[in-house]
Amino acid sequence: MKAPRDPFDPDDEDNMIEQALSESLAPIELPAARSAPLKQRLLARAARAAEAGRGFIRVPLGNADWQRMLPGVRVHRLDPERRAVLIELSPGASLPFHRHHEDEECVVLRGSADLGDITVRPGDYHLARPDSRHGRVSSREGALLYLRGTPIGNTGEVIRDLVTALLPGAGEAPLTIRADEGDWAPRAPGVAAKPLRVDRASRSDMLRIPPGTHLRGELDLLGEECLLVEGELSLDDWAMTPGDYQMAAPGGRHAEITSQGGALVFVRSRANA
């Protein structure tokens, strides 16, 4: 039930005055000489944004196809070819210890997870090298993780990783870069990049996009793959929310990139990009 209005509440009186004033204002009609060009510019901008968006494959987290993997663990496969997934762990859930046979990248979007004796939190990046062995992956509070380079979805390879974890040897030590660690360098007007991983074929970076960013043109700032980690970001005609993932078709370029509140974005691109 709505509480009765307090006639002595100054805030409530201000709201009533504001509402009365807004209701008394009549809309101002623009003359045709101004409204027609404005309408054409808006339509042209929308058409450019829609055309640019056709060069990308977009996977919103809101449309995730979650599948149960283990008790308290579910997986959303983003791209089987790139072996990219989102994994959600309920509080207290865990994954068994296993050995890696390729680089596996992990970015934390929500919560926290214990990767053996390493705890990672939102914005942290973790890289497990080939032949390295992970202890049990668990989460006390629950977590949402992005993984790239994982065999999840391939039963034979998953069994291989579990069995070879029983063999001696820990392999190369993993690399963890915290959200507040690393060196940032300019990548575009107002946008900074933090390098995470580079090899001869590809590179991974974290991009920091400040509030109020508005970039236009033939933009390839977000590489071949990008994942919104924190904040909000609009790419052409798509408003991204954390966990949304995008893949670029060959030659795909954005016409417009904006962020009102700022964003943190994980990006994969060619090594020479």
C-alpha positions in Angstrom: 0.0 0.0 0.0 1.3 3.5 -0.9 2.1 5.6 2.1 0.0 8.8 2.5 1.6 12.0 1.5 3.1 14.0 4.3 2.1 17.6 3.8 5.0 18.7 6.0 7.6 16.8 3.9 9.5 19.4 1.8 10.9 16.8 -0.6 7.4 15.5 -1.3 6.2 19.1 -2.0 9.1 19.7 -4.4 8.1 16.6 -6.3 4.5 17.8 -6.6 5.6 21.2 -7.9 8.0 19.6 -10.4 5.2 17.3 -11.7 2.7 20.1 -12.0 5.2 22.2 -13.9 6.2 19.4 -16.3 2.5 18.6 -17.0 1.8 22.3 -17.9 4.6 22.5 -20.4 3.5 22.2 -24.0 5.9 20.4 -26.5 7.8 22.7 -28.9 7.4 21.8 -32.5 10.5 22.2 -34.6 10.0 24.0 -37.9 10.1 21.6 -40.9 13.3 23.2 -42.1 15.0 21.9 -39.0 13.1 18.8 -38.2 13.5 17.2 -41.6 17.3 17.3 -41.8 17.5 16.1 -38.1 15.3 13.2 -38.9 17.4 12.3 -42.0 20.6 12.5 -39.9 19.1 10.2 -37.3 17.9 7.7 -39.8 21.3 7.7 -41.6 23.1 7.1 -38.3 20.8 4.2 -37.5 21.4 2.7 -40.9 25.2 3.0 -40.6 25.0 1.4 -37.1 22.9 -1.5 -38.4 25.1 -2.1 -41.4 28.3 -2.1 -39.2 26.6 -4.6 -36.9 26.3 -7.1 -39.7 30.0 -7.7 -39.6 29.9 -9.3 -36.1 28.5 -12.3 -34.3 27.0 -11.3 -31.0 26.3 -13.6 -28.0 24.4 -11.8 -25.3 24.6 -13.3 -21.8 20.9 -12.8 -21.5 20.3 -15.4 -24.2 22.8 -17.9 -22.7 22.2 -21.6 -23.4 23.3 -22.8 -19.9 24.0 -26.6 -19.6 24.6 -28.5 -16.4 28.2 -29.7 -16.2 28.6 -30.8 -12.5 26.6 -30.2 -9.4 26.5 -26.4 -8.9 28.4 -25.8 -12.1 26.9 -24.8 -15.5 28.5 -23.8 -18.8 27.5 -21.6 -21.7 29.5 -22.3 -24.8 30.4 -19.1 -26.6 32.4 -20.4 -29.5 33.4 -24.1 -29.9 36.1 -23.3 -32.6 37.8 -20.8 -30.3 37.1 -23.1 -27.3 35.5 -20.2 -25.4 32.9 -20.6 -22.7 31.4 -18.9 -19.7 31.3 -21.0 -16.5 29.1 -20.2 -13.5 29.9 -21.8 -10.1 27.3 -21.7 -7.3 28.6 -21.0 -3.8 30.6 -24.0 -2.6 30.8 -25.6 -6.1 34.1 -26.9 -7.6 35.9 -28.4 -10.6 38.3 -31.3 -10.1 42.1 -30.8 -10.5 43.3 -31.2 -14.1 46.2 -30.7 -16.4 46.3 -28.2 -19.3 47.4 -29.1 -22.8 47.1 -25.6 -24.3 47.1 -22.0 -23.1 43.9 -21.5 -21.1 42.9 -17.9 -20.3 40.5 -17.0 -17.5 38.8 -13.7 -16.7 36.6 -13.2 -13.7 33.4 -11.3 -14.3 31.6 -11.9 -11.0 32.4 -13.3 -7.5 35.6 -15.0 -6.7 37.3 -18.4 -7.3 40.1 -20.3 -5.8 42.3 -21.8 -8.6 44.4 -24.2 -6.4 46.0 -21.8 -4.0 45.4 -18.7 -6.1 42.3 -16.6 -5.5 41.0 -14.4 -8.4 38.4 -11.7 -8.3 36.5 -9.5 -10.7 38.7 -8.0 -13.4 41.6 -10.4 -12.7 43.2 -12.4 -15.5 44.7 -15.8 -15.1 46.8 -17.8 -17.7 47.5 -21.5 -17.3 50.3 -22.7 -19.6 50.5 -26.1 -21.5 51.5 -29.0 -19.2 50.7 -27.0 -16.1 48.4 -28.6 -13.5 45.6 -26.9 -11.7 44.5 -27.8 -8.2 40.8 -27.9 -7.5 38.9 -24.9 -8.8 36.3 -23.8 -6.2 34.2 -20.8 -5.2 32.9 -20.0 -1.7 30.6 -17.1 -2.8 29.9 -18.2 -6.4 31.6 -16.9 -9.6 31.1 -16.2 -13.3 34.3 -17.0 -15.3 35.3 -16.6 -18.9 37.6 -19.4 -20.2 39.3 -19.5 -23.6 41.4 -22.5 -24.6 39.3 -25.1 -22.6 38.4 -28.6 -23.8 35.0 -28.3 -22.2 32.5 -29.9 -24.6 35.0 -32.5 -25.9 34.6 -35.5 -23.6 37.8 -37.3 -24.8 40.0 -34.2 -24.1 38.3 -33.6 -20.7 39.1 -37.2 -19.6 42.7 -36.8 -20.9 43.1 -33.6 -18.7 41.7 -35.4 -15.7 43.8 -38.5 -16.1 47.1 -36.7 -16.9 46.7 -34.6 -13.8 47.6 -37.8 -11.8 51.1 -37.8 -13.4 53.9 -36.1 -11.6 55.1 -32.6 -12.5 53.4 -29.3 -12.1 54.6 -27.7 -15.4 55.1 -24.0 -15.9 53.8 -21.7 -13.2 50.6 -19.9 -14.1 50.4 -16.1 -14.7 47.9 -14.0 -12.7 47.5 -10.3 -13.5 45.2 -8.5 -11.0 42.7 -5.9 -11.9 44.9 -3.2 -10.2 48.2 -4.5 -11.7 49.9 -4.0 -15.0 50.9 -1.1 -17.2 48.3 0.8 -19.2 49.2 2.5 -22.6 47.1 4.6 -24.9 45.3 2.6 -27.6 42.7 5.2 -28.9 41.6 8.7 -27.8 40.9 8.3 -24.1 41.2 4.5 -24.3 44.0 2.6 -22.5 45.2 -1.0 -23.0 46.9 -3.4 -20.6 48.8 -6.3 -22.3 48.0 -9.7 -20.9 49.3 -12.3 -23.3 51.2 -12.2 -26.7 52.4 -14.9 -29.0 53.3 -15.0 -32.7 49.7 -15.4 -33.8 47.5 -13.5 -31.3 47.4 -11.2 -28.3 45.1 -10.6 -25.4 44.5 -7.2 -23.8 42.3 -5.5 -21.3 40.8 -2.2 -22.5 39.8 0.6 -20.1 37.2 2.8 -21.8 36.5 6.0 -19.7 33.0 7.5 -19.1 31.8 9.7 -21.8 33.7 7.9 -24.6 32.2 8.5 -28.1 34.3 7.2 -31.0 33.2 7.3 -34.7 34.8 6.1 -37.9 36.1 2.8 -39.2 37.0 1.3 -35.8 38.7 -2.1 -35.2 39.5 -1.3 -31.6 37.9 -4.4 -30.2 39.8 -7.0 -32.3 38.5 -10.4 -33.4 36.8 -11.2 -30.0 35.7 -9.1 -27.1 34.0 -9.7 -23.8 32.5 -6.9 -21.7 33.8 -7.5 -18.2 32.5 -4.5 -16.3 30.4 -1.3 -17.0 28.4 -0.6 -20.1 29.3 -0.3 -23.8 27.4 0.5 -27.0 28.8 -0.9 -30.3 26.9 0.5 -33.2 23.3 -0.6 -32.6 24.1 -3.0 -29.7 24.0 -2.0 -26.0 26.3 -4.5 -24.2 26.0 -5.6 -20.6 28.7 -7.5 -18.6 29.1 -11.0 -19.9 28.1 -10.2 -23.5 30.6 -11.6 -26.1 31.3 -10.6 -29.7 33.2 -12.1 -32.6 34.2 -10.2 -35.7 33.7 -11.5 -39.2 36.7 -10.9 -41.5 37.0 -7.2 -42.2 34.4 -6.3 -39.5 34.7 -2.8 -38.3 32.6 -0.7 -36.0 31.1 2.7 -37.0 30.5 3.9 -33.5 31.7 3.0 -30.0 30.2 4.8 -26.9 30.2 4.4 -23.2 28.4 6.8 -20.8 29.6 5.2 -17.6 32.9 3.6 -18.7 33.8 -0.1 -19.4 36.4 -2.8 -18.9 36.7 -5.0 -22.0 38.7 -8.2 -22.6 40.0 -8.2 -26.2 41.7 -10.9 -28.4 43.2 -9.8 -31.7 45.9 -10.7 -34.2 49.4 -10.3 -32.8 50.3 -7.5 -35.3 47.1 -5.6 -34.7 
